[in-house]
């Protein structure tokens, strides 16, 4: 019984440590740029995807909206890119920068 308790405790601390590492990789930022469609405007995808294109160090950088943010915001920008500001949690996966949008304002 003690052995099971020790193993459970070690697993719990391991999961806690991994969770903290993942959280450290993600940070909330505010991005200002052009909110547009990765397929229709930028020709970066085979299917429509909502992105924000920003200038960082003199180069264009594209942040892809997560699935829920894409569904909520895509209709407003497909075929009609808009300037705007996006606030959310940024992460990186498969060589792309992703943002989980918490706030979006058009026209900034």
C-alpha positions, 0 to 999 in steps of 0.5 A: 500500500505504501508503494502505491501511495509513493508511486501516486505521489511521484506521478502527481508531482511529475504531472504538476511539473509538466503542466508548469513547463507547458504554461511557461511556453505560453504567454498572453500578448497583444498583436496588431496587424492584418486579420485575414484568411490564410487560404484566400488572401495569403495562399498559405493553406488548402482550407480557410484559416483565420490568421493575423499577419504582423510585422516583427523585426522588419518581417511578416509573421503569421499567427494562426487562430486556434479552432474555436477562435477561427470559427468565431471570427472567420466570416468577418475577414474571409475575402475582406482582410481587416486591420485589427488587434488580437489579444490572446495566449501564444504557443508554437506547434508544428513550426507555426505560431498559434494564438488562442484569442481572448479579445479581438478588435477590428479597425485599430 
